[in-house]
Amino acid sequence: MNAVVGSHDLLLVTLDTLRFDVAEELAAAGRIPHLAAHLPGGRWERRHSPGSFTYASHQAMLAGFLPTPASPDGPHPRLFAARFAGSETTESRTWVFDTPDLPSALAAAGYRTVCIGGVGFFNRQGPLGSVLPGLFQESHWEPEMGVPSPVSFEAQVARAEQVCAEQPADRPLFLFLNVSALHQPNWFHLPGATRGHGDTRESHAAALEYVDAHIGRLFAAMSRRRPCFAIVCSDHGTAYGEDGWTGHRIGHEVVWTVPYAHFTLPATAEGPAR
């Protein structure tokens, strides 16, 4: 990451509440072609979330603690890490910073840092909903981007395109986007479903297909100036009746196990002179 930071734009997309098993099944079945085209080997990596719900997980991720590879052969080196003595997951390739969080570290390194919110922890409608977006130099949220909106991701991508269009050519961008479409309620993404149908594993999958249909625009916008290093992952999963459990903020396998990928989007146009 020491060669990436400064030379690449950075994109962090959290597919809020996405389960690993659903993401894996849809990739294998060819139902998310735009995402799968960028996944290394066409597959998601199985990882463990640093938290069982949005606030806890994002506090960790925005401090450099991304989901951990779900294998016991650690320690697993991190891409980004705050400097502190004794860290066993910091190595020579890790980008080490001296601030409390990643957005402020990247801002100090010359990046414009932008948050496009989704779920309530990013809506700035109260003190708690202001903590995470407050880590960024600027943040964006409107009701159309929130959980109940059937067009939430389209609205978020449109705002991201606007942010990218306004970005100075000689300044790198760190864009964070929290995707709300997969979070409950998501029944309206399943064709033929009604409110009485409720949320199911099938509507959760349909929401991911909806996101996939529009994510290519986000990738295109983020790679027009320079190469973009992208991280796409879930912050936690959610239960739909497994072992009697529903929802998240619980210690169940479907909550702790999340899909993860990182990859580079090559620049699609000539960037600024270097």
Secondary structure, DSSP 8 states (H G I E B T S, - for coil): -TTTBTTBEEEEEEETT--HHHHHHHHHTTS-HHHHTTSGGG--EEEE-S-SSHHHHHHHHTTT---EESSSS-----SEEE--TT-SS--TTSEEESSSSHHHHHHHTT-EEEEE--SGGGS-SSSHHHHTGGGSSEEE--GGGSTT-TTHHHHHHHHHHHHHHHS-TTS-EEEEEEE-TTSS--GGGSTT--GGG---HHHHHHHHHHHHHHHHHHHHHHTSSS-EEEEEE-S---EESGGG-EESSS--HHHHEEEEEEEEE--SS-----
